[in-house]
């Protein structure tokens, strides 16, 4: 269990770094999040500099959690989506730790959002297999079995009709393909059905920017699994990053 503490969480995205101190017992941001533009190019050194500037805005100590659009194992970055490819092979935990002078914990950004939902949001208390999907520019995924995370799944890149699934069913795909909500929901249903037959989850939790319009498409969704909207909205990545850092200290 995470004990009550205030921990800084930072969500690293292609357009901005967003961060705030998080009450890890409630998942609430202690103060409103601050966003600073992601440097271009988003090299490790440049992002670390912005992270320092962001962290300096808040009076917090202890570990800092970072969610990155990357596969991350033991602090090392193995992929880079919407950040510079020079991140690949970088020990991000060491980089940020040296820059901030604090312990830094890194995880995939979708895993961070999923962790927040499972601990403090729509997935709280759920058993069995739960798949959390972040539907935005792409599709991020986080898989949990009885609350335990299987890190670094990349279900947005599952092949559907010869292309990555996220090119058909992400939030951006709805816009670029000029789909109505009903048409887009049909593509999403096909994707959910594909995942259902591979993993047999009991629940899907849908997060990400597109779920701000959940009522527009909820009625078109179909799955033998339960489908729930995420509760932490666009703050989930920050909250999950902070939770990961907090859990590393217990």
N, C-alpha and C positions, 0 to 999 in steps of 0.2 A: 504494500500500500504506500501511496505517496503521502508524506506528512505535509502539513500546511507550510508552505513557503512561497515566497515571491521570486519567480525565476524569469529571466529575460528569454523570450523566444523570437527568432528572426526567420522570416520566410524569404528565401532568395528566389526571385523570379526574373524573367527575361526583360521586364520593363522597370521593375523596382524591387528594392529590399524593404520589406515591411516588418516592423518589430514593435514589441510592447512588453512590459512586465506583466506576468500572468499569475493570478492566484491559483495555484495548482490544485487546490481543494475544490474550488467551484468552477474553474475554467474561465473565469471572468478576467477581462483585461483591467488592470489596476488604473491605468490612464489610457486615453485613446492611442491607437497605433500611430506611429510615424512612418512615412514612406519617403525614401530617398531614391533618386533615379539610379538604375543599374548602369554602371559605366560601360561605355562602348569603345573598344571591345571589352567584354566582361572576363578579363584574365583573372587568375587567382589573386595576384597582388593588388589589382585595382579593386576587386570586390572586397578584399580584406580591409582596404583603406576606407571604403564606404561603410563596412560593418563597424569599424572603430568609431566613425563619426556618428553612426546610429546608436551604438551602445552608450556613447557619451551623453546622449540626451536623457538618460534615465539613471536614477540613483539606486542601482541594484548591484549586489555583489554575487559571488558564487559562480556556478557554471552557467553557460549560455548554450541554448539549443538552436541548431540551424537546420532548416528543411531546404534541401537542394533538389533541382530537377535532374537528378542523377541516381544511378545505382551507387550505393555507398556501403562499403564493408570495412568494419573496424577503422572508420575515419578516413579511409582512402576512397577517392572518387574514381569510378570506373567508366561512367558515361557522362555525356554533357548535352543536355537539350536546352536550347535558348541561352546558353552561356558558352564562353569560348572553349574550343576543343582542347586548349592547353590545360584544362582542368583534369583531363584524363590521366590517371596515374599520380595525381597530387594527393599528398596526405593533408586533407583539408582540416582535420582536427588539429594537427600540429600547426598548420599555417595560421588559422584563426586564433589558436591558443597563444602563439607567439605574439601576434598582432595585438590581441586584447589583454594579454597577461592573465588569462583566466582559463579554466578548464572549458573546453568546447566539445559539444557532442553533435555529431552530424547524422542525419538520416534522410532518406528519400522524402520528397515533399508530399507525395500521396500517402506514404506510410505515416507521416506526421498528421495529416488530416484524418486518416483512419484511426490513429491512436486517440486523437481527441474525441472522435465520435464514440469509440468503444468505451473509453473511460468515463466520459462526461456528457455524451450526447445521445443520439438515437440508438446506439448500440449498447448502451449501458445495461449490463446484466444478461445480455444475450448469450446463449450457449450454441454449440454446434458451429458450423462453418458460416461465416459472414464475409461477404465481399463488399468493400467500400470502393466506389468509383467516383473519381473527380472528373467532371465533364466540363471542359473549358476549351482552351486552345487545342489540347489533345485529350487523351483519356489516361488518367492515372489510376492505379489500382492498389488496394491494400487488402490482404487476406488474413482472416483471423479464425482460429479454431479454439473454441472455449476461451476466447479472449486473448490467446497467444498469437502474436504477429508472425507471419511468414514474410520476411523482409524481401524487398526488391523485386516483387513481381512486376511484369511489364505487359499487362493484358491489353493495353492500348495498341500493341504491335502484333496481336494475334492476326493471322491472315484470314481475311474474308473477301471472297471474290477476287483474289489475286492482289489485294492491297491491304495495308494496315487498317484494322478496324476503326481506328480513330479518324481516318479520312472519310469515313461514312457516317459515324455516329457521335462524334464529338460536338460540343457547342459550336465551334468554328465551322464544322462541316455543315451544320444546319444553315448557317449564313452563306457560306461560299456556294453551296448547292441550291440555295434559294428554296428551301423546303418549308412547307407549312408545319405547324406544330404536330399535326396528325401524321404527316409524311415522315417527319424526323422521328417521331415516336415509333413508327413502324420499323425504321432502321435500328433504333435503339432496342426494340423488342427482339429483333433478329440477333443482335449482339448478345443480349441477356440470355436468349435461348441457347446460343452457342456455349456460353459460360456455364449455363445450367447443366448441359449434358456432359461437360468436362469435369465439373467440380461439385455439382449438386449442393449448392449453398441453401441454407434455410432462409437467408435474408440477403437482399441487396440494399445498401444504403447509398443514395445518390447525393453527391456533393458537387461543389464547383459553381462557377458563375452562372451557368444556365439554370440552375435550380432556384435562382431568384424569381424565375417565372414558372415554378413548379405547377401551379394551378392551371397553367395553360396547356400542359400536356399530361398531367397525372391521370386523367380519365382515359387516355389512350394506351396506357401501359398494361402489359399482360405478361404474367409469369407465374409458374407454379410456386415460386418462392415469394415470400413477403417482400414488398418494395416500400422503403421508407425514405423520406427526404432527410438530409442531414440537418442537425439542429444548430451547428456552430457557424453556419454560413461561411463567409469569406475569412473569418478569424480562425478557422480550424487549423490551418498550417502553422500559425503562430502559437496557438495553444498546444498543439501536439509536439512542436519542437521544444517548448518549455517543459512539457511533461517528460519527454525523453531525457532532458538534462536533469530534471528533478529525480527521476528514477535511477539515474547513474550515480546519484549521491547517497542513495539509501542502501 
